[in-house]
Each structure stands twice: as C-alpha cells, then as structure tokens.
Amino acid sequence: MDTETNTTTVCPKCSGQMERGGLRGDSSLVWGRIKETSIFGVKAVQMIPPAYVIDAYRCGNCGYLEMYAPREQGK
C-alpha cells in the first residue's frame, strides 16, 4: 500500500475501494505510547517518544477503516 499518495486500494473485507483520508479533519494524526500520571489529584496523559504519523483508509462500500503508522513524526 502506498501511504505517501492519495491513491485508492482494495478493501480486504468486501473488495470495495479504500480511499486515504483523515480523522477529525486531520490528514496526519499521531500515535505514541502514553504515560498516565496524577498531579495534585488530576490525571494527566503525556506521549512518550517516538511518535508515529497515522495514515487512515476508509472503504466507500462497507465503511471498514484501516490505519497505518509508517513513519516517525518529524522524519
């Protein structure tokens, strides 16, 4: 799968067309491990490096989503 271009691919569930897109209007979300802490009784969440850019694909026929984290953020 070519995650660098806006090409369509075949859905592994129904053989429909998958199209690259984003979630929440972003085309480059980030995935990373998280660390939960508590500061004065308030829970805080921080990301632990490395973080990875997420590419998302959605099937126009059945709605199936696939996400890939092919590269580190900032590289």
C-alpha positions as CSV (number, residue, x, y, z in Angstrom):
1,M,0.0,0.0,0.0
2,D,1.3,3.4,-0.9
3,T,0.9,5.6,2.2
4,E,2.5,8.6,0.7
5,T,-0.1,9.3,-2.0
6,N,-3.8,9.7,-2.1
7,T,-4.3,6.5,-4.1
8,T,-7.2,4.1,-3.5
9,T,-6.7,0.5,-2.6
10,V,-8.9,-2.6,-2.4
11,C,-10.8,-3.3,0.9
12,P,-9.8,-6.6,2.5
13,K,-13.4,-7.2,3.8
14,C,-15.6,-6.6,0.7
15,S,-13.2,-5.7,-2.2
16,G,-14.6,-2.2,-2.4
17,Q,-12.4,0.8,-3.0
18,M,-10.4,2.2,0.0
19,E,-9.6,5.9,0.0
20,R,-7.0,7.7,2.1
21,G,-8.3,10.3,4.4
22,G,-8.0,11.5,8.0
23,L,-9.8,11.5,11.3
24,R,-11.3,14.7,12.9
25,G,-10.3,16.6,9.8
26,D,-6.6,15.9,10.2
27,S,-4.7,14.1,7.5
28,S,-1.8,13.4,9.8
29,L,-2.7,12.1,13.3
30,V,0.0,10.9,15.7
31,W,0.3,7.5,17.5
32,G,2.6,7.0,20.5
33,R,2.8,5.3,23.8
34,I,1.2,7.2,26.7
35,K,2.1,7.6,30.3
36,E,-0.6,8.4,32.8
37,T,0.3,10.4,35.9
38,S,-1.5,12.2,38.6
39,I,-0.7,15.8,39.6
40,F,-2.4,17.2,42.7
41,G,-5.2,14.6,42.1
42,V,-5.7,15.5,38.5
43,K,-4.9,12.8,35.9
44,A,-2.5,13.9,33.1
45,V,-1.6,12.0,30.0
46,Q,1.7,12.5,28.1
47,M,3.1,10.9,25.0
48,I,6.4,9.1,25.2
49,P,8.6,9.3,22.1
50,P,8.8,8.1,19.5
51,A,5.5,9.2,18.0
52,Y,4.3,8.0,14.6
53,V,2.2,9.7,11.9
54,I,-1.0,7.8,11.1
55,D,-2.4,7.2,7.6
56,A,-6.0,6.2,7.5
57,Y,-8.0,4.5,4.8
58,R,-11.8,4.0,4.6
59,C,-13.9,1.7,2.3
60,G,-16.6,3.6,0.5
61,N,-18.7,0.4,0.2
62,C,-18.7,-1.1,3.8
63,G,-17.1,1.6,5.9
64,Y,-14.2,-0.5,7.0
65,L,-11.2,1.5,8.4
66,E,-7.5,0.7,8.2
67,M,-4.8,2.7,9.9
68,Y,-1.0,2.5,9.4
69,A,1.8,4.2,11.4
70,P,4.5,4.0,8.7
71,R,7.0,6.7,9.9
72,E,8.1,8.6,12.9
73,Q,6.7,12.1,13.3
74,G,9.1,14.8,12.0
75,K,11.0,12.4,9.7
